[in-house]
Amino acid sequence: MFGANGRMGSEVVRAVTQAADTELVAAVDEASQRESAGGADVVVDFTHPDAVMDNLRWLVANGIHVVVGTSGFDEARLSEVRDLLAHHPGVRVLVAPNFGIAAVLMMHFAEKAAPFFDSAEIVELHHPNKVDAPSGTAQRTAELVSRAREQAGADAMPDATTSEAPGARGADVAGVPVHALRMAGSIAHQEVLFGTHGETLKIRHDSMSRESFMPGVLLGVRQVADLPQQLTVGLEPLLGLE
């Protein structure tokens, strides 16, 4: 486990230790400790966007499968991971924007709904200690919604705004407005809002505790080595949702 002392990392350590079919080899929280994970079959990374790529380079070079929950994976980073893996054909990497099963279903449902509505926006809420905005889940959801609308030939979303305070309409992520809230008392929450003539649809997911992510993390640990692709993004293939 990389990032073992963090909020998510400590929860993963607990889950792996308690599961009957997994064994914790090393709890790593500093790059200098990575050598202790050399005998692992799989490493789970919940570190920091500034550290994760260096961790991946080391892990892939050492032939270790990786389950990544760290945020910050845009297409440029994913492309770099593919290049790394091309030189190590036996290694598999799973990058999951969210390990909550319900959160994955929320993204799946949003993708299915997107072509049927004129408007789509995303509001995500997280604790104030989160370092990135928007969240990886919101980023991924926006990309899925945008792709589904494009494939369906949907028109551009209506928006007559010509004057606004900076950021008032949120961040443009793949053409979808995303609004990020950082609030004390929150863990991880997201609402996808759709609108068309005469009706709206809201799809909302709430994580009440970090324990909610552990079934997805353990699923990734158990299946990453057998994934058909060297790089898999999202839990959808593991859940049969593709």
N, C-alpha and C positions, 0 to 999 in steps of 0.2 A: 504494500500500500504506500503510494507516494502522496504526501500531504496528510500524513497520519494524525497529526495533532490539530488539524483544522476542524471546523464544524461538521462538514460532510465526511472528512477522512476518519474522524473518530467514530462516527456512526458506521462507516463501512468496516472498520476494524472489528467493531462489536458484532456486526452481522456475519462476517466471514468466520470469526471465532466461534460463533454459536451454531453455524450451519454444520450439519453432519458430514457433508461431502466436500468441504473446503478446509484448507489448512493455511494459516497465516505464516508466511515465511519470514517477512521482514516488515517493520513499520518504519517508514523513512520519512523524514521531514526536512532534511537538508541534502543538497546535491552531493556533499561529501560522504553521505551515508549510502549512496546508490549501490556500491559494491556488495552490500549485504543482501541485495535482491537478486544477485547473480544466479541463484539456483531456482528462481521462481518460474513457473509455467506461464503465469499471467500476472501483470501488474495493473492495478487500478490507479489512475492519476486524477486526483482532485487537488491540484496545486494552484497555480496562478498563470494567467495568460502570458506573463513575461518569462515563465520558467518551463512551460509545458513542451515547447518545441525542442529545447535542449534535452529534456528528459526523453522525448520520443527518439531523437537521434541516437542516444545511448542505448535505449531499450531495443530498438530495431537492429542496431549493429550487433547486439548481444543475443539476437534470436529469441527475444521474449515477446509474446503476444501482449497487447495493451488494450485496456478498456478505459476510455478517456471521458471524464465528466467535466473537465476544465473548460471554461468558456473561451471565446475569442477565435473560433475557427471559421474564417471566411474562406472564399474559394481559393485565394492565394495560398493560404496555409494548407488547405486540403490538397492542393496541387503539389506542394512541397512534400507532404506525407506520401503521396503516390510515388514521387520520385525516389524517396528513401526506400520504399517497399520494393521498388523495381529491382533493386540490387540484393534483396533478401526475400526470395519468392516463398519461403516457408513461413513467413511471419504474417500475422493478421492484426489489424487495428480496427477497433470499434469506437467511433466518436458519436456520443449520444448527447444531443442538446438537452434532453430531459430523460431521467430514468423512471419517472412516475408513469405507471401503466395508464392511469386515467389521463395524464397529460399527453401521452402519445396518442390516445384515442381522441382527445380534444383536437390535436393537430390533424389527425386523419379525417375527422368529421368536418373540420373547417375546409380542408382541401376539397372534400366532396361537395360542400355547399357553395363554394366560391363562384362557380359559373352561373348560378341561378339568381344572383343579386347584383344590383347596380353599384352598390357601395360596400366597402369593407374597411374596417379599421381595427386596430389592436390596442388594448390597454393592458399593461403588465405592472404588477406591484410586487416589490421585494423589500427585504430588510435594508436598512440604510448602510450596512457594512458591505454590500455588494459592490464590486469595483467596476463592473462594466454595465453599460446601458446603450441600447436595449439588451435584454437578456438573450442568451443563445436560443432559448425556446421561442421568444418573440421573433427573433431574426429568422429562425427556421420556419415558423408559421407563416410569416410574411412571404417568404420565398415560395412555399407550397401554394399559398393562395394566389400569388401572382402567376405562377406557372400554370395552375389550373384555369385561371381566367384567360391567359394567353392561348392555351391549347383549345379553349372553347370559342375563341374569336370574340371575346367580350369587348365592348367599347370601353374607352377610358372612363374612369369614375368621375361623376359630376362633382365640381367644386368651383364655385364662383368667387372664392377668396382672392382679393387683389391687394388687400392691406392687412398686415398682421404683425403682432409683436414676435420677435425671433423665437422660434420654437413652439408657437401657439398651436400650430397644426401638427405637431409631433415631428419625428424623424421620418424621412422617406426611405423605406427599406423595400427595394424591388418594386417601387411604385405604390406601396401600401403605407399609409400613415401609422406610425407606432408611437404610443405615448408611454413613457416609463416613469413610474412613481416609486420613490424610495421613502418608506414610512416605517417608523418604529412600531412594533407589534405585528408586522407582516413577516411571513416566511417566503412563500412563492405562490403567486396568483396570476392568472391571465384570463382575459375576456376577449373573445373575438366577436365583433359586432358586424352584422350584415343588414343591409336595407335595400328595399325596392318599393315599388308603388304600393302603398296601402299596408305594408307589413314589414316587420323586422325579425331578425333571429339573433339570439345571443348564445354563445357557447362559452361556458366558464369552467375553469378548473382551479381548485384551491388545494394546496398542500398545507395541512395543519401541523405537520412535524416532518423532520428529515427522515424519519423512519419510513415514510411513504415511498421513498426512492429506493429502498434496499431490495425489494423483490426484483426490480429491473436491473440493479447492479449485479446481483447474484446470477440472474439470467444471462447477462453479458459475460460474466466470468466463466460460466459453465459452457457457453456455446461459441465464444469468440474463435477458438482454435479450429472449429469446424465450418466457419463461414466460407461460402464459395468465393467471395471476393476478398482481395487483400485489404481493401479499405471499405468499411461499411459505415454509413452515416445514418444514425437513428436506429431505434429498436424495432421499427416496423417489420423488417424482414424476419426478425426473431419471433414476432408475434403473428406472422402470416397475414400482415395487412397490406402488402404490396399489391 
